[in-house]
């Protein structure tokens, strides 16, 4: 089963840039999107439904044109849960849980702290909250794929200029320490890094610079992390840099489930 994670930075904008045709050209079973920035009724998905994505799961933010996570699937989920049960995050449309058989997909959009100290504190709160929530969920559902835009570059290999960005949100010591805790104590594995331990590849490029993507000066902030019980199912993990519908690129994992 091929599962995609893609921060589209506005689903309607991505569709205008050829997202639907790109999906049709690729054999993907489940597509998780972040930053949909739209309500379900605002997006025409008839072509995708006709292409086999009959099952659509949507968790929008209360604020219009903001955040929101979506899953388009050829496979019907056994259970859908919107949010973590924590109102301050759930109203921003950040977490969508889907159970398929004995494994669980968590399609997530972590907060960004780039707009200032207030949102940075929200980000730290979210990191602590989702860590604890997932640890509890793992007791019930030990096979978990938590994918999405984490808004954190973990190691120096995951960012084009680490020395310049040590004080930049997304590469702060506290954020990187959380990521290390997530992988070392939390029982999760970074699937891309597991299969490509030395490869420097990015998933996001700043739009502030017109040449950042062309020169591949980016960050790897999008992940598909699997719980230890699901690690044996990993058959492949890639970053699809050729997809250009967003300032991010998709992550793709192949699982034998």
Residue pairs with C-beta under 8 A, 6 or more apart in sequence:
1 29
1 30
1 75
1 254
1 255
1 256
1 257
2 27
2 28
2 29
2 30
2 252
2 253
2 254
3 28
3 29
3 30
3 31
3 32
3 105
3 145
3 147
3 224
3 252
3 253
3 254
3 255
4 28
4 30
4 31
4 32
4 250
4 251
4 252
5 32
5 34
5 107
5 147
5 148
5 222
5 223
5 224
5 250
5 251
5 252
5 253
6 31
6 32
6 33
6 34
6 243
6 245
6 246
6 248
6 249
6 250
6 251
7 33
7 34
7 35
7 109
7 148
7 149
7 204
7 222
7 246
7 248
8 14
8 19
8 33
8 34
8 35
8 36
8 245
8 246
8 248
9 35
9 37
9 246
9 247
9 248
10 35
10 36
10 37
10 38
10 246
11 19
11 33
11 36
11 37
11 38
11 43
11 70
12 37
12 38
12 42
12 43
13 37
13 245
13 246
14 245
14 246
15 43
15 44
17 244
17 245
17 246
18 245
19 245
20 47
20 48
20 51
22 243
22 245
23 31
23 48
23 51
23 53
23 72
24 47
24 51
28 252
29 73
29 74
29 75
30 71
30 72
30 73
30 74
30 75
30 100
30 105
31 53
31 71
31 72
31 73
32 69
32 70
32 71
32 96
32 105
32 107
32 147
32 148
33 69
33 70
33 71
33 72
33 107
34 68
34 69
34 107
34 108
34 109
34 148
34 149
35 67
35 68
35 109
35 149
36 43
36 58
36 60
36 67
36 68
36 69
36 70
36 93
37 65
37 66
37 67
37 68
38 60
38 65
38 68
39 58
39 60
39 64
40 56
40 58
40 60
45 53
45 56
45 72
48 72
49 56
52 74
53 72
53 73
53 74
54 73
54 74
54 76
55 71
55 72
55 73
55 74
55 75
55 76
55 77
56 70
56 71
56 72
56 73
57 70
57 71
57 73
57 77
57 80
57 96
57 98
58 68
58 69
58 70
58 96
59 68
59 69
59 70
59 82
59 83
59 93
59 94
59 95
59 96
60 67
60 68
60 93
61 67
61 68
61 91
61 92
61 93
62 91
62 92
62 93
63 92
66 92
66 93
67 92
67 93
67 94
67 109
68 93
68 109
69 93
69 94
69 95
69 96
69 107
69 108
69 109
69 148
70 96
70 107
71 77
71 96
71 98
71 105
71 107
73 98
75 100
77 98
77 99
77 100
77 105
78 99
78 100
78 101
79 97
79 98
79 99
80 96
80 97
80 98
81 96
81 97
81 98
82 90
82 95
82 96
82 97
83 89
83 90
83 94
83 95
83 96
84 90
84 95
84 129
84 130
84 133
85 133
86 129
86 133
88 122
88 125
89 95
89 126
89 129
92 111
93 109
94 108
94 109
94 110
94 111
94 126
95 106
95 107
95 108
95 109
95 130
96 106
96 107
96 108
97 104
97 105
97 106
97 137
98 104
98 105
98 107
99 105
99 141
100 257
101 257
102 143
102 257
103 141
103 143
103 144
103 145
103 230
103 233
103 255
103 257
104 137
104 141
104 143
104 144
104 145
105 144
105 145
105 147
106 134
106 144
106 145
106 146
106 147
106 148
107 147
107 148
108 130
108 146
108 147
108 148
108 149
108 150
109 148
109 149
110 123
110 126
110 127
110 130
110 148
110 149
110 150
110 151
110 152
111 119
111 122
111 123
111 126
111 151
112 119
112 123
112 151
112 169
112 170
113 119
113 120
113 121
113 122
113 123
113 124
113 151
113 169
113 170
113 172
113 175
114 169
114 170
120 169
123 151
123 169
123 175
124 174
127 175
127 178
131 178
131 181
131 182
131 186
134 144
134 146
134 186
135 186
135 187
137 144
138 144
138 187
138 227
142 227
142 229
143 226
143 227
143 229
143 230
143 233
143 257
144 188
144 226
144 227
144 230
145 224
145 225
145 226
145 227
145 230
145 253
145 255
146 188
146 223
146 224
146 225
146 226
146 227
147 222
147 223
147 224
147 225
147 251
147 253
148 222
148 223
149 204
149 221
149 222
149 248
150 179
150 221
150 222
150 223
151 169
151 170
151 221
152 170
152 171
152 175
152 176
152 178
152 179
152 221
153 159
153 165
153 170
153 171
153 176
153 219
153 220
153 221
154 176
154 179
154 180
154 183
154 190
154 193
154 220
155 176
156 162
157 198
157 200
158 200
158 202
158 219
158 220
158 221
159 165
159 171
159 202
159 218
159 219
159 220
160 202
160 216
160 217
160 218
160 219
161 217
162 171
165 171
166 172
166 173
169 175
170 219
170 221
171 219
182 188
182 225
183 189
183 190
183 225
187 227
187 228
188 225
188 226
188 227
188 228
189 225
189 226
189 227
189 228
189 231
189 234
190 223
190 225
191 223
191 224
191 225
191 226
191 234
191 237
191 253
192 201
192 220
192 223
192 224
192 237
192 238
192 239
192 251
194 231
194 234
194 237
195 234
195 236
195 237
196 237
201 220
201 239
201 241
202 216
202 218
202 219
202 220
202 239
202 241
202 249
203 218
203 219
203 220
203 221
203 222
203 239
203 248
203 249
203 251
204 218
204 219
204 220
204 221
204 222
204 247
204 248
204 249
205 212
205 213
205 216
205 217
205 218
205 219
205 247
206 212
206 217
206 218
206 247
207 247
209 217
211 217
212 218
213 244
213 247
220 239
222 239
222 248
222 249
222 250
222 251
223 251
224 237
224 251
224 252
224 253
226 233
226 234
226 253
226 255
230 255
233 255
233 256
233 257
234 253
234 254
234 255
235 254
235 255
235 256
236 252
236 253
236 254
237 251
237 252
237 253
237 254
238 251
238 252
239 249
239 250
239 251
239 252
240 249
240 250
240 251
240 252
241 249
242 249
243 249
243 250
